[in-house]
Amino acid sequence: MHLMSNALTELLNEINNEMTNQISLPKNIDAKIDTRKLVEQSKALNDILRTSEITQENKSMLQKFSLTLQEGSTVKSLRYEKQDLERVLSNLNDL
């Protein structure tokens, strides 16, 4: 059994917080958001995944999530990504 590292858990929680912040700012659901911090966090996530001891299946899931972080630019897309992150966290916490 491979447990999530503290660094990975902390980063995923930071990403979740940043997504929550970005979603709550704009009034318009199609408004552009500032993705700079999320892009930085997705790069950090990729770095952690390279050395993480989680299963390959979970690595793949997180790598796909990381890619979507770099692509999302509206509140609407970010809401879907936040739901994905919550599923990812739930799956990882069930290990």
N, CA, C and O atoms as a DFTB+ gen file, in Angstrom:
380 C
 N C O
     1  1       0.846      -1.181       0.000
     2  2       0.000       0.000       0.000
     3  2       0.890       1.243       0.000
     4  3       1.839       1.348       0.776
     5  1       0.560       2.175      -0.886
     6  2       1.336       3.401      -0.992
     7  2       0.502       4.565      -0.488
     8  3      -0.579       4.838      -1.010
     9  1       0.998       5.236       0.508
    10  2       0.287       6.374       1.083
    11  2       0.741       7.663       0.429
    12  3       1.865       7.771      -0.060
    13  1      -0.156       8.637       0.429
    14  2       0.215       9.944      -0.095
    15  2       1.207      10.598       0.843
    16  3       1.077      10.512       2.065
    17  1       2.194      11.249       0.265
    18  2       3.150      11.985       1.086
    19  2       2.495      13.258       1.608
    20  3       1.514      13.749       1.051
    21  1       3.063      13.778       2.692
    22  2       2.550      15.031       3.250
    23  2       2.635      16.158       2.233
    24  3       1.722      16.977       2.129
    25  1       3.744      16.202       1.474
    26  2       3.926      17.266       0.479
    27  2       2.832      17.200      -0.583
    28  3       2.298      18.230      -0.995
    29  1       2.503      15.998      -1.020
    30  2       1.467      15.836      -2.038
    31  2       0.104      16.242      -1.469
    32  3      -0.651      16.962      -2.123
    33  1      -0.204      15.798      -0.287
    34  2      -1.473      16.147       0.361
    35  2      -1.588      17.656       0.542
    36  3      -2.622      18.249       0.237
    37  1      -0.521      18.268       1.038
    38  2      -0.534      19.719       1.249
    39  2      -0.742      20.461      -0.059
    40  3      -1.532      21.403      -0.118
    41  1      -0.041      20.047      -1.111
    42  2      -0.163      20.724      -2.395
    43  2      -1.572      20.570      -2.965
    44  3      -2.134      21.536      -3.481
    45  1      -2.144      19.383      -2.882
    46  2      -3.503      19.192      -3.390
    47  2      -4.496      20.043      -2.613
    48  3      -5.447      20.568      -3.191
    49  1      -4.287      20.184      -1.324
    50  2      -5.153      21.064      -0.528
    51  2      -4.962      22.525      -0.908
    52  3      -5.930      23.285      -0.946
    53  1      -3.715      22.929      -1.194
    54  2      -3.454      24.303      -1.651
    55  2      -4.136      24.560      -2.987
    56  3      -4.722      25.623      -3.194
    57  1      -4.061      23.597      -3.885
    58  2      -4.711      23.731      -5.195
    59  2      -6.214      23.870      -4.996
    60  3      -6.858      24.712      -5.621
    61  1      -6.763      23.043      -4.127
    62  2      -8.196      23.112      -3.838
    63  2      -8.578      24.497      -3.311
    64  3      -9.584      25.070      -3.730
    65  1      -7.772      25.029      -2.393
    66  2      -8.030      26.367      -1.844
    67  2      -7.950      27.438      -2.914
    68  3      -8.790      28.338      -2.957
    69  1      -6.938      27.350      -3.787
    70  2      -6.785      28.341      -4.854
    71  2      -7.962      28.271      -5.819
    72  3      -8.454      29.304      -6.273
    73  1      -8.413      27.067      -6.131
    74  2      -9.573      26.927      -7.016
    75  2     -10.805      27.562      -6.371
    76  3     -11.570      28.260      -7.038
    77  1     -10.992      27.322      -5.089
    78  2     -12.117      27.910      -4.362
    79  2     -12.041      29.433      -4.413
    80  3     -13.047      30.099      -4.655
    81  1     -10.843      29.985      -4.184
    82  2     -10.655      31.439      -4.248
    83  2     -10.990      31.988      -5.623
    84  3     -11.698      32.989      -5.736
    85  1     -10.489      31.344      -6.669
    86  2     -10.716      31.829      -8.033
    87  2     -12.193      31.730      -8.420
    88  3     -12.719      32.606      -9.107
    89  1     -12.848      30.676      -7.982
    90  2     -14.264      30.499      -8.306
    91  2     -15.115      31.565      -7.627
    92  3     -16.098      32.036      -8.199
    93  1     -14.740      31.943      -6.411
    94  2     -15.564      32.882      -5.642
    95  2     -15.360      34.335      -6.051
    96  3     -16.182      35.182      -5.702
    97  1     -14.300      34.648      -6.773
    98  2     -14.022      36.043      -7.133
    99  2     -14.941      36.609      -8.212
   100  3     -15.659      37.574      -7.947
   101  1     -14.943      36.041      -9.421
   102  2     -15.723      36.652     -10.501
   103  2     -17.228      36.470     -10.304
   104  3     -17.684      35.474      -9.742
   105  1     -17.972      37.442     -10.774
   106  2     -19.433      37.367     -10.714
   107  2     -19.981      36.606     -11.924
   108  3     -21.008      35.934     -11.829
   109  1     -19.302      36.714     -13.040
   110  2     -19.747      36.091     -14.281
   111  2     -19.150      34.691     -14.395
   112  3     -17.938      34.516     -14.265
   113  1     -19.997      33.700     -14.637
   114  2     -19.538      32.309     -14.704
   115  2     -18.529      32.093     -15.837
   116  3     -17.696      31.190     -15.754
   117  1     -18.594      32.900     -16.881
   118  2     -17.659      32.756     -17.996
   119  2     -16.481      33.721     -17.903
   120  3     -15.707      33.858     -18.850
   121  1     -16.350      34.385     -16.765
   122  2     -15.260      35.346     -16.593
   123  2     -13.914      34.638     -16.620
   124  3     -13.786      33.499     -16.169
   125  1     -12.928      35.317     -17.146
   126  2     -11.562      34.792     -17.130
   127  2     -11.025      34.839     -15.712
   128  3     -11.342      35.747     -14.943
   129  1     -10.223      33.868     -15.381
   130  2      -9.634      33.831     -14.050
   131  2      -8.125      33.939     -14.169
   132  3      -7.563      33.756     -15.249
   133  1      -7.483      34.232     -13.072
   134  2      -6.030      34.324     -13.027
   135  2      -5.488      32.930     -12.720
   136  3      -5.567      32.457     -11.586
   137  1      -4.945      32.290     -13.728
   138  2      -4.505      30.899     -13.570
   139  2      -3.020      30.778     -13.248
   140  3      -2.507      29.663     -13.150
   141  1      -2.321      31.889     -13.081
   142  2      -0.866      31.812     -12.864
   143  2      -0.501      30.925     -11.682
   144  3       0.390      30.082     -11.786
   145  1      -1.180      31.111     -10.572
   146  2      -0.858      30.319      -9.382
   147  2      -1.193      28.848      -9.611
   148  3      -0.442      27.966      -9.196
   149  1      -2.318      28.584     -10.270
   150  2      -2.694      27.192     -10.550
   151  2      -1.699      26.520     -11.485
   152  3      -1.394      25.338     -11.324
   153  1      -1.193      27.261     -12.455
   154  2      -0.186      26.701     -13.365
   155  2       1.089      26.380     -12.589
   156  3       1.690      25.325     -12.787
   157  1       1.501      27.293     -11.704
   158  2       2.675      27.027     -10.864
   159  2       2.450      25.792      -9.995
   160  3       3.338      24.953      -9.847
   161  1       1.255      25.694      -9.427
   162  2       0.945      24.553      -8.568
   163  2       0.911      23.252      -9.365
   164  3       1.320      22.207      -8.861
   165  1       0.429      23.309     -10.596
   166  2       0.396      22.088     -11.404
   167  2       1.812      21.626     -11.739
   168  3       2.075      20.425     -11.812
   169  1       2.722      22.578     -11.943
   170  2       4.123      22.216     -12.182
   171  2       4.730      21.587     -10.928
   172  3       5.474      20.611     -11.019
   173  1       4.415      22.140      -9.771
   174  2       4.895      21.572      -8.510
   175  2       4.316      20.172      -8.313
   176  3       5.006      19.273      -7.833
   177  1       3.055      19.991      -8.681
   178  2       2.421      18.685      -8.581
   179  2       3.157      17.666      -9.446
   180  3       3.417      16.545      -9.009
   181  1       3.488      18.056     -10.663
   182  2       4.235      17.153     -11.553
   183  2       5.588      16.782     -10.956
   184  3       6.020      15.634     -11.060
   185  1       6.252      17.744     -10.337
   186  2       7.549      17.476      -9.703
   187  2       7.406      16.454      -8.577
   188  3       8.208      15.527      -8.464
   189  1       6.382      16.630      -7.748
   190  2       6.159      15.701      -6.644
   191  2       5.806      14.312      -7.167
   192  3       6.248      13.305      -6.615
   193  1       5.014      14.263      -8.228
   194  2       4.594      12.968      -8.778
   195  2       5.766      12.151      -9.304
   196  3       5.729      10.921      -9.278
   197  1       6.804      12.831      -9.780
   198  2       7.977      12.106     -10.301
   199  2       8.621      11.230      -9.228
   200  3       9.159      10.166      -9.534
   201  1       8.566      11.671      -7.987
   202  2       9.236      10.924      -6.923
   203  2       8.253      10.290      -5.935
   204  3       8.666       9.636      -4.978
   205  1       6.977      10.482      -6.165
   206  2       5.972       9.961      -5.240
   207  2       5.888       8.443      -5.315
   208  3       6.163       7.837      -6.350
   209  1       5.508       7.853      -4.209
   210  2       5.385       6.395      -4.149
   211  2       3.945       5.931      -4.268
   212  3       3.635       4.801      -3.890
   213  1       3.047       6.780      -4.789
   214  2       1.671       6.345      -4.993
   215  2       1.627       5.437      -6.214
   216  3       2.575       5.400      -6.998
   217  1       0.547       4.716      -6.376
   218  2       0.426       3.761      -7.478
   219  2       0.461       4.475      -8.830
   220  3       0.171       5.668      -8.929
   221  1       0.819       3.727      -9.851
   222  2       0.875       4.288     -11.201
   223  2      -0.498       4.788     -11.638
   224  3      -0.606       5.809     -12.317
   225  1      -1.531       4.076     -11.251
   226  2      -2.900       4.488     -11.591
   227  2      -3.215       5.857     -10.998
   228  3      -3.781       6.717     -11.674
   229  1      -2.850       6.056      -9.740
   230  2      -3.095       7.352      -9.101
   231  2      -2.194       8.437      -9.673
   232  3      -2.612       9.588      -9.796
   233  1      -0.958       8.079     -10.026
   234  2      -0.082       9.061     -10.680
   235  2      -0.703       9.534     -11.979
   236  3      -0.737      10.732     -12.263
   237  1      -1.195       8.583     -12.770
   238  2      -1.817       8.917     -14.050
   239  2      -3.000       9.854     -13.846
   240  3      -3.151      10.845     -14.559
   241  1      -3.831       9.531     -12.870
   242  2      -5.006      10.340     -12.574
   243  2      -4.581      11.768     -12.216
   244  3      -5.182      12.732     -12.689
   245  1      -3.552      11.901     -11.388
   246  2      -3.090      13.230     -10.971
   247  2      -2.386      13.971     -12.107
   248  3      -2.481      15.195     -12.195
   249  1      -1.687      13.252     -12.967
   250  2      -1.037      13.904     -14.111
   251  2      -2.081      14.467     -15.067
   252  3      -1.913      15.566     -15.595
   253  1      -3.164      13.714     -15.290
   254  2      -4.245      14.216     -16.154
   255  2      -4.887      15.445     -15.516
   256  3      -5.179      16.428     -16.196
   257  1      -5.100      15.379     -14.207
   258  2      -5.664      16.520     -13.500
   259  2      -4.749      17.740     -13.634
   260  3      -5.223      18.854     -13.852
   261  1      -3.454      17.527     -13.504
   262  2      -2.483      18.609     -13.606
   263  2      -2.570      19.292     -14.976
   264  3      -2.491      20.517     -15.070
   265  1      -2.730      18.503     -16.021
   266  2      -2.873      19.067     -17.366
   267  2      -4.122      19.933     -17.473
   268  3      -4.091      21.003     -18.081
   269  1      -5.223      19.470     -16.881
   270  2      -6.448      20.267     -16.966
   271  2      -6.318      21.574     -16.205
   272  3      -6.953      22.566     -16.562
   273  1      -5.501      21.584     -15.156
   274  2      -5.269      22.824     -14.413
   275  2      -4.647      23.886     -15.305
   276  3      -4.961      25.070     -15.185
   277  1      -3.773      23.464     -16.191
   278  2      -3.078      24.413     -17.053
   279  2      -3.967      24.901     -18.191
   280  3      -3.672      25.921     -18.814
   281  1      -5.056      24.179     -18.466
   282  2      -5.922      24.536     -19.580
   283  2      -7.125      25.379     -19.156
   284  3      -7.620      26.190     -19.938
   285  1      -7.591      25.193     -17.934
   286  2      -8.807      25.878     -17.481
   287  2      -8.609      27.370     -17.354
   288  3      -7.613      27.835     -16.798
   289  1      -9.572      28.121     -17.878
   290  2      -9.409      29.571     -17.790
   291  2     -10.704      30.302     -17.464
   292  3     -10.721      31.532     -17.427
   293  1     -11.784      29.572     -17.227
   294  2     -13.029      30.222     -16.836
   295  2     -13.512      29.627     -15.517
   296  3     -13.080      28.548     -15.110
   297  1     -14.394      30.333     -14.873
   298  2     -14.956      29.854     -13.612
   299  2     -15.679      28.530     -13.847
   300  3     -15.577      27.600     -13.047
   301  1     -16.403      28.463     -14.946
   302  2     -17.164      27.244     -15.255
   303  2     -16.232      26.044     -15.374
   304  3     -16.496      24.996     -14.782
   305  1     -15.148      26.183     -16.129
   306  2     -14.215      25.060     -16.280
   307  2     -13.534      24.741     -14.957
   308  3     -13.270      23.577     -14.659
   309  1     -13.253      25.756     -14.173
   310  2     -12.599      25.548     -12.881
   311  2     -13.512      24.784     -11.915
   312  3     -13.039      23.987     -11.105
   313  1     -14.798      25.029     -12.006
   314  2     -15.740      24.293     -11.148
   315  2     -15.679      22.794     -11.452
   316  3     -15.694      21.966     -10.541
   317  1     -15.610      22.456     -12.746
   318  2     -15.496      21.045     -13.115
   319  2     -14.176      20.461     -12.616
   320  3     -14.137      19.332     -12.125
   321  1     -13.117      21.219     -12.740
   322  2     -11.807      20.755     -12.287
   323  2     -11.789      20.573     -10.770
   324  3     -11.158      19.646     -10.262
   325  1     -12.473      21.449     -10.053
   326  2     -12.550      21.327      -8.596
   327  2     -13.287      20.045      -8.215
   328  3     -12.892      19.356      -7.275
   329  1     -14.349      19.727      -8.938
   330  2     -15.057      18.464      -8.704
   331  2     -14.125      17.280      -8.965
   332  3     -14.121      16.305      -8.213
   333  1     -13.336      17.376     -10.036
   334  2     -12.356      16.315     -10.328
   335  2     -11.371      16.164      -9.181
   336  3     -11.061      15.047      -8.766
   337  1     -10.879      17.288      -8.668
   338  2      -9.917      17.238      -7.569
   339  2     -10.546      16.593      -6.336
   340  3      -9.900      15.803      -5.648
   341  1     -11.789      16.924      -6.062
   342  2     -12.445      16.332      -4.902
   343  2     -12.571      14.817      -5.062
   344  3     -12.420      14.077      -4.090
   345  1     -12.847      14.351      -6.287
   346  2     -12.889      12.899      -6.539
   347  2     -11.506      12.283      -6.374
   348  3     -11.363      11.209      -5.790
   349  1     -10.489      12.965      -6.891
   350  2      -9.111      12.484      -6.771
   351  2      -8.724      12.357      -5.303
   352  3      -8.193      11.331      -4.879
   353  1      -8.991      13.405      -4.533
   354  2      -8.662      13.381      -3.098
   355  2      -9.400      12.253      -2.388
   356  3      -8.829      11.569      -1.539
   357  1     -10.654      12.061      -2.732
   358  2     -11.453      11.000      -2.130
   359  2     -10.854       9.633      -2.463
   360  3     -10.732       8.775      -1.589
   361  1     -10.484       9.434      -3.726
   362  2      -9.876       8.163      -4.141
   363  2      -8.556       7.923      -3.412
   364  3      -8.291       6.813      -2.950
   365  1      -7.741       8.950      -3.310
   366  2      -6.442       8.803      -2.658
   367  2      -6.588       8.576      -1.162
   368  3      -5.820       7.819      -0.569
   369  1      -7.561       9.224      -0.556
   370  2      -7.763       9.061       0.874
   371  2      -8.341       7.703       1.226
   372  3      -8.230       7.258       2.368
   373  1      -8.960       7.038       0.254
   374  2      -9.519       5.710       0.495
   375  2      -8.460       4.612       0.475
   376  3      -8.761       3.456       0.771
   377  1      -7.230       4.963       0.128
   378  2      -6.162       3.953       0.047
   379  2      -5.811       3.409       1.410
   380  3      -4.935       2.553       1.527
